[in-house]
Amino acid sequence: MIEVRGLTKRYGDKVAVNDLSFAIEPGKVTGFLGPNGAGKTTTMRLILGLDYPDGGSVTVDGQRYHDLAYPMREVGALLDAKAVHGGRSAYNHLLCLAQTNNLPKRRVGEVLDLVGLSEVARKRSKGFSLGMSQRLGIAGTLLGDPRVLMFDEPVNGLDPEGILWIRNLMKALAAEGRTVFVSSHLMSEMENTADHLIVIGRGRLIADCSMAEFIARSSGASVRVRTPSPDQLVMAVAAEGGSASASGDGTLIVQGMTADRVGDIAFEKGIRLHELTLLRASLEEAFMELTADSVEYHAATPGQGSGEAASQPGPAAAPQPHIGSGV
């Protein structure tokens, strides 16, 4: 388990991580999301003791990382797949890690076979593609058979087969009761992989909740209802804080509440339903909406020049809700 409490990190005048608190529990894949510059990699570096916080604390299974007696047996981490001595072969790179961390030599062959690099084990890593480097980095994270695993953009450079492989691997590791913490910008892949989400923006926590809850909070999530008493349902939904509008096919589209809540309201009011269907937003749609005011780098829209029109600021984004308690 990873516990982050009041974590703060500054680089000069910039606050990269701002009073951040959350917990990563074992037995599930927890996705770590945020716009570029949100502080994701900095947070991971702080967890691993590669940077020192200006405030707050981080523990792994109740201990600070630098207090762990055998770090690679406790935590496996992939932050930079290219952080490998290019003159060493894949085998020798892993052997060096094993020997300096008192790990059995046999693990080198085991993890190379697991990540599919056995045939190129004796080749120098400087000739590896990005995808092969990712596999080698993943092999390094698994070398000590740790209970906690952290991956920063693990699918970069992988082909479709490789992406499916790492997705299934992370799910299998979580199913074994391990803590799996993964950062990625590929929303479609994260939607297929993560059970829980930690979302940050400008160093602050935006969401700490399940994947389903995060998507449900998006305005793009709605419920389609077919009923012989549409007017009655519209009023009942409005009384509970939701909204319902007629669609072109004779159904109602309800926003602002879950399908379960709509069904409960209909039951309580004696309204007969012929259809009750959840229309889910995608993770990408929910992410773009809920992090809109946390994006630091905005590109011009297609067709918009660099002149006066492009330089005019748009309307301020509304404050976004903090979803979930996190601690």
Secondary structure, DSSP 8 states (H G I E B T S, - for coil): -EEEEEEEEEETTEEEEEEEEEEE-TTSEEEEE--TTSSHHHHHHHHTTSS--SEEEEEETTB-GGG-SSHHHHEEEES-TT-S-TTSBHHHHHHHHHHHTT--THHHHHHHHHHT-GGGTTSBGGG--HHHHHHHHHHHHHTT--SEEEEESTTTT--HHHHHHHHHHHHHHHHTT-EEEEE-S-HHHHHHH-SEEEEEETTEEEEEEEHHHHHHTSTT-EEEEE-S-HHHHHHHHHHTT-EEEE-TTS-EEEESS-HHHHHHHHHHHT---SEEEEE---HHHHHHHHTGGG-------TT--SSHHHHS----------BS---
